[in-house]
Structure formats: C-alpha cells, structure tokens
Amino acid sequence: MNRGGPISWWRQRRARRQAALWLARMGGTFAPERQRAFESWIAEPLNAQEFRELRAVCDVAAELKGPARVEVLESIEPAARRGAAPGLLWLSAATATAVLAAAAVGWMWLRDQGYLPRTYQTRVGQIHSVLLPDGSVAYLNTRTRLEWVGSPGDRRVRLLGGEVYFDVVHDPARPFRILLPHSEVRVLGTRFDVYQKTDGNVVVTVLSGMVAVEGLGSGPAARPSWSRRLTSDQQIEYSPVGLVADVHVASAASVIRWREGMIETRGERLSRFIGDLSRYTPERIVIADPRAAQMKIGGAFGVRDVNATLERIARIEPITVTHQDGEFILGYRSLRGSVGADP
C-alpha cells in the first residue's frame, strides 16, 4: 500500500509544530548544544520551509511601530513564551498549534486593520464594491485594480487602472489619498469618482465635498507641478504632462451611472463613446470609417449587453455593425436627405 500521502502530511504537520517551538525559543540565549540541535533540525528542507513561513508572519509584526507593534506582538508572543518553558524539548500538539494560531491571527489582524497591502480588482464587465480598512467604501468599475497601501493612521490607496467611485469617511486627522502615476488626489471626506484611462489620462469628478488634485514630477522627492481644488459637480482631466481640461462644471450624477449599468453621453463623438463602451467587453470594437467616428450621439446606453447597445445605436444613427472574428466593426451608412432614426 502506498503511504506517501499520509506520511507527507504527518511530516509537514510535525515540522510545523517544531517550527513553532523553535520560533518560541528565539527570544532566549541558545546553549551550544541547543544551537547545534537547531542547526541540525533546520538543515532539513521541509523544516526550513515551515520555519521561514512562520517567521515571516512574526517579522512583519515586529517591524511595526508604536501601539500597532505592541498589539500585534501581544497576540503572538504569549503563546510563544508559554512554549519556551525550560526543560521541555517538544510541547504538545495543542500548544504548538496555539503558537501557529496566534501567528495566523496576528497576520489577519494586520491585514484587516490596514497594516498590510490589499488588492481589489474587477474583471471585464464586473462592478464590485469593497469596504476599505478605514471604513470608506470603494465602488470598482469594470477592469479596475485598486490597492490599499496605507495603515490606520495613514489612509492611502493606489489606483493601478480603471475607475473607482469613493465614498470616504470624514476624518480631519487622517486625510485620504489616492496615488496615481504623476499625481495624487487628497480628501478629508467626500464622494468622488476617479477614472484612470488606458492612455494615461485621469478624470476626477466630485459629487460632494472638496477634493485637492496635484500633478507630481518624477522622483521620490517630486514637488507638485500644478494643483487644483474641486467641489460638487466639478471635473478635471489631466495627463502625465499636464492639464487636458481645467476645472469645469460637469454632471457628476451622469458620470457615475455606470453603477447602474449605464453610460450617459451628451453629444460626445462616437469615437469617445466607443472608447468607454469597450471597457465592458472582451471583444474589440473597431470604427472602420472616419465619418462614423466623428458623429455625435447622446442618451443613456446599457453596458451589460454591448451587442444590444451597438444595435440600438445603429437604429438611430447612420452606422453599420458587423460582428466577426471576435470584433465589432462599425461602418458608415450613407443616407439620402437628413440623418435621423430609421423608420
């Protein structure tokens, strides 16, 4: 009978318990014979792996500063100290497991309190809301990746791509910051939308409160190259090299209609509208005729069924829609007389 599976499981479990005990003894002074015993034990690859994994958890906690460090270490060290009683070479499974459990609890506490980075992301067509460690809520639009990189005393997130609507908890003592390439958005407590486009441009739209936006140069000590303040129903668009559209009035409620599964456009060129619509499908949308690209459309369009949306546009505008080889190809349909909806 093949005993490989059960033997491997038993060896790993034993190595984990022993790793917990050796870690518990790290706070004291090793006698020469104990040092030799440890070196002999950790020479085994499985033992070394289990020891490194458990030590990594405790190392993260040990590098924290102030009250946070005390709280986390207090959740780990009591079990470790209990395991370091003199005269005991190996403790019971229950005690060793307690050390591991304490370390796991410490790790989860670090993560949930916001001391460890956390990444949130959405797939194509997915819209999802998350509760950040500070209590703020982030609503992620399609193809979005957001990372919490702060701590309880330093509220920071990094937008790595896509669009997020933030509902930030008001806290004057702890400003909330969104880090982007070459810029930073800073708030105390407000509701606003940040959209980082694939071409590098960023659009910030404020629904309520006040938002400060700063353009940053390169390098760790970069100073603001420009700064603007936005209030309710104001918007700004900028690129890595400067402003594209300075602060202007915008319908913020229209901007965030993606939360309802809609895109609302007011006389935008079709090319720009298609750029937004493309985020909600894995298939390419290609405008094959420049005359179609220049047309302007208005209205509210669904994003959950891109094919249906394109067919709707084709019924009211002089364009053709062809779906082939994983692409939607938009062409121009010449009409005699005025352009309008098909009968």
N, C-alpha and C positions, 0 to 999 in steps of 0.2 A: 504494500500500500504506500502511496506517495504521501509523505508527511511534510513536504516542502512548505505548503501554505501555512499550516498551524505552527510549525517550528519558526518560520519567519515572523509571524505575528507575535509569538511569545518572546522571541529575541528582541524585537523592536520595543515591546512593552517593558521588558526588563531594562533595556538600555535607557528608556525614557525615565524610568523611576530612578535609576542610578545617576543619570544626568542631573535630576532634581536634587539629589543628595549632595553630589559634588558641588553644585552651584551653591547650596546652602552652606557649605564649608568654606567658600571662597572668602568670607569676611574674616576668618581667623588666620593664625600662623600655622603653616604646614610643618610638621616634623619631617625629617629627612625620609623616614620610611613611608610616610603618607604621601610625600611628594613623588616618590618612586612608584607607589601604587597608582597614583593619579596618572602619571605618565604612561604606565603600562596599560591602564584602562582606556585612555583616550587614543592610544595608538590604533585601536580597533576602529575602522571607518564608520561603522554604524553608531558606535558610542560618540565619536567626534561629531557626527551629523546631529544627533539628538542634543548634545551639549551646546553646539553653536546656535541651534534654533531657539532653545530656551534662553540662552544668554542674550540673544538679540532682543528679546522682549524686555528683559531687565535693563539692558544697556540704554534702550530708548527712554525708559523711565528715569534712569539715573542721570541722564543729560538734561532733564528739565530743570527749570529754575524756580526758586521761591516756593509758594504754597503748593503749586501743582506737583512739584517733585516730591514733597512730603506726603501728599495724599496718595500718590501712586505707589511710592515705596512702602507706605504703611499697609497697602493692600497686598503687597508681595512678601515683605520681609518677615512678618511674624511667623508664617508657616515655615519659611526658610530657617529661621532661628530655632524653631522647635525641632527641625530636622538635624540641627547641629549639636545635639546633646552629646557630651563626651562619653566614650565607651561604647557607642553604637556604630557598627560598621555600615550596616544597611537597615533602614527602617521598614515598617510595614508598608504594604501597598497603599493603604489608606492615607498614611502620612505623606508618602511620595506623591500620590495623586493630588493631595491638598496643595502641595507646592506648585505643581503644574497648573492646577485650577486657579490658584491665586495669580500666577503669572498671566494666564489667559484673561482673567477678569481685569487685571491691570491694563492689558493691551486693549480690550474692548472699551474700558473706561477712557483711555487716551483717545481712541477713535471717536467715541460718542460725544466726548466733551470738546472735541475740535482741536486736539493737540497733534493729530496725525492727518496727513493729506487724505482727502476722499475725492474720488472722481465720479461724476454723474454724467451719463450720456444717453442720447436717444438715437434710434435707428431711422432710416428713411420713412417718412410718413408718421412717425410716432411723436406724440405730445405727452409730456410727463411732468408732474410737479414733485418737488422734493422739499423736505424740511431741513434747512441747514443747521449746523450745531448751535448757532446763536439764536435760533428761533425764527429767523427770517424764512420766507418761502420763495423758492425759485421755480418758475414755470419754464420748462425747456421745450423749445420748438423743435421741429424736425432737424436731424443731422447736427445735433448740438453736443458739445463736450464742455463741461464745467468742472473745475477743480477747487475744492476748499483747501487753502494753503495757510490758514491763519491759526489762531488759538483763541481761547475765551476772551483774552484781553486785546486781541488784535484781529479784527474781523476782516478777512481778506479772501477773495476768490479770484481765480484766473479763468477767463473765458478763452478757451482754446479754439473755438469755432462755433458758428451758428448763432442762435438768438435766444435770449432769456428775458423774461419779464420778472422783475424783482419786486417783492413786497417786503420792505426792510423794516425790522423792528427799530423803533426810535430809541436811541441811546446816545446822548450828547458826549458821554465819556469815552465811547468807543465808536469812532466813525467806521462806516462800512465802505470798503474799497474793492473795485473791480479792476484787475490788472489785465491790460491788453498789450500787444506789441506796440511800442512807441506811445502809449497813452495810459491814462488812469482816470477812472470815474470814482468820485468820492461823495458819500452822502451820510447823513445822520439818521434819517428815517423817512422813507418816501416810497412811491410806486413809479417805476420807470422801466423802459424797455431798451435793451442793448442788442444790436444786431451787427455781428462781425461778418461781412460778406467774404465770398471766396476770393475776390480781387484785392482784399486787404482794407477796403474802406469800412468805416464803422459809423452806424447811425444810432444816435441816442435820442430817445423820445421820453418826455416826462409827463406823467399823468397827474401827479400831485406832489407837493413839497418842492425842494430845491436840490439840484444836482450840480456839482462842480466837475468840469472836464478839463484835463490838462494834457497837452501834447508834450511828449518827452523825447529828448535826444537819445543818442546811443551811449552805452557805457553805464556802469553801476552808479556813478555819481551824477547822472544826467540831470540837468535842470529843465524846468518847464520851458518849452519853446513858445507856447501860447496857452491861454486859459480862458474858459467861458463859464458862465453860470446860467443854468436853465431853470425855469419854473413851469408851472402847469401849462400843458398844451404848447410846449415849445420843443423844437427839434434841432439837431445839428448833425452834419455829416462831415467826416474828415478822412483823410488818407494818411499813411505813414509820413508823408512830407508836408502836410498842412491841411487847412480847411478846404473842403469842397463846397459846402453850403453853410454859411454862418447861421447863427441862431435865428430861427424863423418860426412863425406860427404854424402849427400842424394839428390835425385832428387825432389826438392820441388814442381815443377810443377806436378809431378806424384802424390804427396801426396794429393794435393787439387783437384784432378779430380772428387772428389765426388760432386763438384759444378756443374759438367756436368752430374751427374747421373751415374758415373762410378767409379769402383775400379781398380786401376792398380797395378799389382803384378809382381815381378821379381824373380821367383824361390823361393817363400815362401812355407813353408809347408802348406798343405791343412788345417790343424787344425787352423793355424793362420788366413788364409784367411777366413775360415768359421766364425771365431770369429768376423771379421769385417763385413762380409755379414749379420750376424744375426741381426745387429742393424737395418736393413731395413725391417724387417718383424716381425709381432707379433707372428708368429709360430716358434717353436723351430726347430733347425737344429742339429741333433744328428749324430755323426760319430760312427757307431756301431762296426767298425773293425779297430784295431790299425794300420793295414797295409795301410789303406786308409789315416789315419791321418798323416802318415809320408811322403806321396807322395808330390812332389813339383810341383807347377804349375806356369805359367807365362802368362801374357796377360792383356788385359783390359776387364772388365766384367761389364755389366749393373746391377744397383741396384734397378731399378724401377719395375722389374719383376723377383723376386727371383727364382720362379719356372723355368722360362726360362733359367736363368743363371745356375742353377744346372743341367738342362737337357743338356745344352751346354757342361758343364764340363764332364758329363757322356759320351758324344760322343767322347771326345778326351783323356779321362783318364779311367783306369780300375776300375770304381766305378759304383755302382748301386744306384738309387734314388727311394725311396718308400715314398709316401705321404699318411699318415693315421693318424686319430685321432688328427689332428691339429699339426702334426710333419712331418718334412722331415727326413727320416732315410737314412744315407749313408752307403753303404756296399762296399765290395771289390769284384771285378770280376776277377777271375784268367784267364789269357790268356796264350796260348802256344806261345813260342817264345818271341820276343821283344814286349815291350809295346809301343803303338802308337795310333793314331787316328783310330776309326772304319772306315771301308770302306764305 
